[in-house]
Amino acid sequence: MTGSSANYRAAGVDYQTLDAGKRAAVARALATSPLMGARGGRALDASRGAPAFVFELDGRLLAFVVEGLGTKSIIARQVYEQLGINRFADVAYDAVAAIVGDICCVGALPVVVGAYFATGSSEWYRRREPAEALLAGWQRACEDAGCTWGGGESPSLSGLVAEAEIELAGSALGMIPDGVDPVLGQGLAPGDEIVLIASSGLHANGASLARAIADRLPEGYATPLPSGRAFGDVLLDPALMYPPLVERLLALDPLPTYLSHITGHGLLKLMRAPRELTYRVRELPPRPEVLTFMAGEAGMDAREAHSTFNMGSGFAVCCAPGCGPAVVAAARGLGMNALVAGSVEEGPRQVILEPLDVRYEGGELELGSSTDPAGGA
């Protein structure tokens, strides 16, 4: 059992098992595609396994996704109780960023976001400061993403969710602009440039392992990092909001050939499109200190760390040769760091991280599309 697999399984997360479940779900979902015709729609089955599902309705291309934050809200509760720092606005922001980040990957812009707040007890809302911060953070995230908060559901699930916890998840409907084809990797070609957009830290992936690390640190979440900030505080830095960037990218000519939200599986996500291509990365963005710290505490080498955490790359854009500088300029215009990091080449499906002497082969990523049915249904 490798270091990253062992650490994650010990924390209760087994990606191999989860991905097998996703493949089974996609196979079942495909059988329902013809039913959309009765409502005047058409399912784009090529989007099965992509970050969001694309369909056509009355001549308009739309995208839909359901996504969750995971266990990061537990960290927010523990940091609030142990350090007295209220970061519930930030985990709410992270939840929305995770949802709309997936919508953007298929070339759609979020229009409506629905919220799902599940608690173990309605008593959760009696803690006014966390509750008010949560709602304010969700609203701010919707505003930054340029979409409407359309409502949602807030069940109390005693016996299913722990009494002290809240589960944050939601859905989103996105619209693909007129004249834009869904971005599903069909335009990827050798010579395309790879632009990596920086992350702000943990984002939405790795919270289970972060909690396990905190449990075995003598000072727990209060452990100081090199910057002097507490481990728990830095863990909760909000994710970056990528829809404004994607909106700018969809106005470029030519359009990006692929978009990837770097969450679970880390930089393996560069080869999520089911194409026999090699993705060669020659330069990487700086690593956030919290991810460097976590990788060290978990005993991960560079290979394991970059296939588990985002390690500083929050979003990836593939674009036609010579277009990388325009993508970098669009990102920097929004205050995001970015760099032309590498290129797409002919060759087997793999990711090569030259600075780290690391190579990932296609079989290591259990995600794909309708032709390789694995991933989110």
C-alpha positions in Angstrom: 0.0 0.0 0.0 1.6 3.3 -1.1 1.9 6.3 1.3 -0.9 8.4 -0.1 -3.3 5.4 -0.3 -2.4 4.2 3.1 -2.8 7.6 4.7 -6.2 8.2 3.0 -7.6 4.8 3.7 -6.6 5.3 7.4 -8.5 8.5 7.3 -11.6 6.7 5.9 -11.2 7.6 2.2 -10.5 5.0 -0.5 -10.5 6.6 -4.0 -10.3 3.2 -5.7 -13.5 2.0 -4.1 -15.2 5.4 -4.6 -14.3 5.5 -8.3 -15.6 2.0 -8.9 -18.9 3.1 -7.5 -18.9 6.1 -9.8 -18.3 3.9 -12.8 -21.3 1.7 -11.8 -23.5 4.8 -11.4 -22.5 6.2 -14.8 -23.4 2.9 -16.5 -26.9 3.1 -14.9 -27.2 6.7 -15.8 -26.5 6.1 -19.4 -29.6 3.9 -19.6 -31.8 6.8 -18.7 -30.5 9.2 -21.4 -33.3 8.6 -24.0 -36.0 9.7 -21.5 -35.0 13.3 -21.9 -36.4 13.2 -25.4 -39.9 13.2 -24.0 -39.3 16.6 -22.5 -37.8 18.1 -25.7 -34.2 17.6 -24.6 -31.2 15.7 -25.5 -28.5 14.2 -23.3 -24.9 14.7 -24.4 -23.5 11.4 -23.3 -20.0 12.4 -24.1 -20.2 14.5 -20.9 -20.8 11.4 -18.7 -17.9 11.2 -16.3 -17.0 14.9 -17.0 -17.1 17.3 -14.1 -20.7 18.3 -15.1 -23.4 16.7 -17.1 -24.3 18.6 -20.3 -27.7 18.5 -22.0 -29.6 20.4 -24.7 -33.1 21.8 -24.0 -35.0 23.9 -26.5 -31.8 24.6 -28.4 -29.9 25.8 -25.3 -26.9 23.9 -24.0 -27.0 23.6 -20.2 -24.9 21.9 -17.6 -25.8 20.4 -14.2 -23.8 19.2 -11.2 -24.2 18.1 -7.7 -21.2 18.5 -5.4 -20.3 18.5 -1.8 -17.6 20.0 0.4 -16.7 16.8 2.3 -15.5 17.0 5.8 -14.0 20.5 5.8 -16.9 21.8 7.9 -15.7 19.5 10.7 -12.4 21.4 10.7 -14.3 24.7 10.9 -16.2 23.4 13.9 -13.1 22.1 15.6 -11.1 25.3 14.9 -14.0 27.4 16.3 -14.2 25.4 19.5 -10.5 25.0 20.0 -9.0 28.3 18.7 -12.0 30.6 18.9 -11.7 31.4 15.2 -15.0 31.5 13.2 -14.3 30.4 9.6 -17.8 29.1 8.7 -18.1 31.8 6.1 -15.1 30.4 4.4 -16.2 26.8 4.3 -19.5 27.9 2.9 -17.6 29.8 0.2 -15.5 26.7 -0.4 -18.6 24.6 -1.0 -20.0 27.0 -3.6 -16.5 27.2 -5.2 -16.3 23.4 -5.5 -19.8 23.3 -7.1 -19.4 26.0 -9.7 -15.7 25.0 -10.4 -17.0 21.8 -11.8 -19.7 23.5 -13.8 -17.1 25.7 -15.5 -15.0 22.7 -16.6 -17.4 21.9 -19.4 -17.5 25.6 -20.7 -20.6 26.6 -18.7 -21.2 29.6 -16.5 -23.2 29.1 -13.3 -26.7 30.5 -13.3 -28.3 29.0 -10.2 -26.9 27.3 -7.2 -29.0 25.3 -4.7 -27.8 24.8 -1.1 -27.9 21.6 0.9 -27.2 22.1 4.7 -27.7 18.8 6.6 -27.3 18.9 10.4 -27.4 16.3 13.0 -29.7 18.4 15.1 -31.6 21.7 14.6 -29.7 22.9 17.6 -26.8 23.6 15.3 -28.5 26.9 14.3 -28.7 28.1 17.9 -25.0 29.0 17.6 -25.7 32.3 16.0 -22.2 33.4 15.0 -21.4 30.2 13.0 -24.9 30.1 11.5 -24.8 33.8 10.4 -21.3 33.4 9.0 -22.3 30.3 7.1 -25.1 32.1 5.3 -23.1 35.2 4.6 -20.3 33.1 3.1 -22.7 31.2 0.8 -24.2 34.5 -0.4 -20.8 36.1 -1.0 -19.6 33.1 -3.0 -22.7 33.2 -5.2 -22.1 36.9 -5.8 -18.4 36.3 -6.7 -19.5 33.4 -9.0 -22.1 35.7 -10.7 -25.0 33.4 -10.0 -28.3 33.3 -8.1 -28.8 31.4 -4.9 -32.0 29.6 -5.8 -32.9 28.0 -2.5 -32.2 24.6 -1.1 -32.8 22.1 1.6 -31.7 22.0 5.3 -32.7 18.7 6.8 -32.0 17.6 10.4 -30.7 14.0 10.1 -30.4 12.8 13.6 -28.5 9.4 13.7 -27.1 10.0 10.2 -25.1 13.2 10.7 -23.3 13.8 14.0 -25.2 16.2 16.3 -22.4 18.8 16.3 -21.8 18.8 12.5 -23.2 20.3 9.3 -22.8 18.8 5.9 -22.4 21.4 3.1 -23.3 20.4 -0.5 -25.4 21.7 -3.3 -26.2 21.7 -7.0 -25.8 24.1 -9.8 -27.3 24.8 -13.2 -25.0 26.4 -15.8 -25.5 27.8 -19.3 -23.0 27.4 -22.1 -22.8 30.7 -24.0 -24.3 30.9 -27.5 -21.8 29.9 -30.2 -19.7 27.9 -27.7 -19.3 24.2 -27.9 -19.1 22.2 -24.7 -15.5 21.8 -23.6 -15.1 18.0 -23.2 -11.6 17.5 -24.5 -12.6 16.9 -28.1 -10.4 19.7 -29.3 -7.2 18.6 -27.5 -4.3 18.2 -29.8 -0.5 17.8 -29.6 1.1 21.2 -29.3 -1.6 22.6 -27.0 -0.2 24.6 -24.1 -1.0 23.8 -20.5 -1.6 26.8 -18.1 -1.8 26.2 -14.4 -3.8 28.6 -12.3 -2.6 28.9 -8.7 -4.6 27.6 -5.7 -5.0 29.4 -2.4 -4.3 26.3 -0.3 -6.2 23.2 0.6 -9.4 24.1 -1.3 -12.0 21.3 -1.0 -9.8 18.2 -1.1 -7.8 16.6 1.7 -9.8 17.6 4.8 -10.1 14.0 6.1 -6.3 13.6 6.0 -5.9 17.1 7.5 -8.0 16.1 10.5 -6.0 12.9 11.0 -2.8 14.9 11.0 -4.2 17.4 13.5 -5.2 14.6 15.8 -1.7 13.4 16.1 0.1 16.7 16.4 0.9 17.7 20.1 -0.6 21.2 19.5 -3.3 20.0 17.1 -4.8 22.8 15.0 -2.8 25.4 17.0 0.5 24.0 15.6 2.3 27.0 14.1 3.4 26.9 10.4 6.5 28.7 9.1 4.5 31.8 8.5 3.5 31.9 12.2 -0.2 31.2 11.5 -1.9 28.2 13.1 -2.3 25.0 11.1 -6.1 25.0 11.6 -6.5 28.7 10.5 -4.5 28.2 7.3 -6.4 25.0 6.5 -9.6 27.2 6.2 -8.3 29.8 3.8 -11.1 30.0 1.2 -10.7 28.5 -2.2 -10.4 30.7 -5.3 -13.5 31.3 -7.4 -12.8 30.3 -11.0 -16.0 31.2 -12.9 -15.0 34.8 -13.6 -11.8 33.5 -15.2 -13.6 30.9 -17.3 -16.0 33.6 -18.5 -13.0 35.6 -19.8 -11.6 32.5 -21.4 -14.8 31.7 -23.2 -14.5 35.1 -24.9 -11.1 34.2 -26.4 -10.5 33.0 -30.0 -9.7 30.2 -30.2 -11.5 28.8 -27.1 -9.6 26.6 -24.6 -9.4 23.0 -25.6 -9.8 21.6 -22.0 -10.5 22.9 -18.5 -9.8 20.9 -15.3 -10.6 21.7 -11.7 -7.7 20.3 -9.7 -9.4 18.6 -6.7 -9.2 14.9 -5.8 -6.5 13.0 -7.6 -4.3 16.2 -7.8 -2.5 16.7 -11.1 -3.7 13.3 -12.4 -6.7 15.4 -13.4 -4.7 16.8 -16.3 -5.4 13.6 -18.2 -9.1 13.3 -17.2 -10.2 13.5 -20.9 -10.2 10.0 -22.3 -7.6 10.8 -24.9 -4.3 9.1 -25.8 -2.1 12.1 -25.2 0.8 13.0 -23.0 0.7 16.0 -20.7 4.2 17.3 -20.0 4.6 19.8 -17.2 7.9 21.7 -17.2 7.2 24.2 -14.4 5.0 24.1 -11.3 3.5 27.0 -9.3 4.7 27.6 -5.7 3.3 25.2 -3.1 1.2 26.7 -0.4 2.8 26.2 3.0 -0.1 24.2 4.4 0.1 21.6 1.7 3.9 21.3 2.0 3.4 20.8 5.8 0.7 18.2 5.3 2.7 16.2 2.8 5.6 16.1 5.2 3.5 15.1 8.2 1.8 12.4 6.1 5.2 11.1 4.9 4.3 11.6 1.2 6.9 11.9 -1.4 6.4 14.3 -4.4 4.7 11.7 -6.5 2.1 10.9 -3.8 1.6 14.5 -2.8 0.9 15.8 -6.3 -1.6 12.9 -6.9 -3.5 13.6 -3.7 -3.5 17.4 -3.1 -3.6 20.3 -5.6 -0.1 21.3 -4.4 -0.6 24.8 -5.6 -2.4 24.2 -8.9 -6.1 24.9 -8.5 -7.3 25.0 -12.1 -5.7 23.9 -15.4 -6.4 25.3 -18.9 -5.3 23.6 -22.1 -5.2 26.0 -25.1 -4.0 26.2 -28.7 -0.3 26.8 -29.3 0.6 30.4 -28.6 -2.5 31.2 -26.6 -1.0 30.5 -23.1 0.1 34.0 -22.5 -3.5 35.3 -23.1 -4.8 32.8 -20.5 -2.1 33.9 -18.0 -3.0 37.6 -18.7 -6.7 36.8 -18.1 -5.9 35.1 -14.8 -3.6 37.9 -13.6 -6.2 40.5 -14.5 -8.3 38.8 -11.8 -5.5 38.7 -9.3 -4.7 35.1 -9.8 -1.2 33.8 -10.3 -0.7 31.6 -13.4 2.0 30.3 -15.7 2.4 28.5 -19.0 3.5 25.2 -17.4 3.9 22.8 -20.2 2.4 21.3 -23.3 0.3 18.4 -24.7 2.2 15.9 -26.8 1.6 12.8 -28.9 2.0 9.7 -26.9 0.3 7.4 -24.3 -2.1 8.8 -21.8 0.1 10.1 -19.1 1.2 13.1 -17.1 4.9 13.9 -16.7 6.1 16.4 -14.1 9.6 17.1 -15.2 10.7 19.2 -12.2 9.9 16.3 -9.9 10.9 13.5 -12.2 7.4 12.0 -11.8 5.3 10.2 -14.3 1.6 9.1 -13.9 0.1 6.7 -16.4 -3.5 6.7 -17.6 -4.5 3.6 -15.7 -3.8 5.5 -12.4 -6.8 7.8 -13.0 -10.1 6.0 -12.6 -12.1 8.8 -14.3 -13.4 9.2 -17.9 -16.4 9.8 -20.1 -19.1 7.7 -21.8 -16.5 5.9 -23.8 -14.6 5.1 -20.6 -17.5 5.3 -18.1 -16.0 6.4 -14.9 -16.5 9.5 -12.8 -19.4 11.5 -11.6 -22.8 10.5 -12.8 
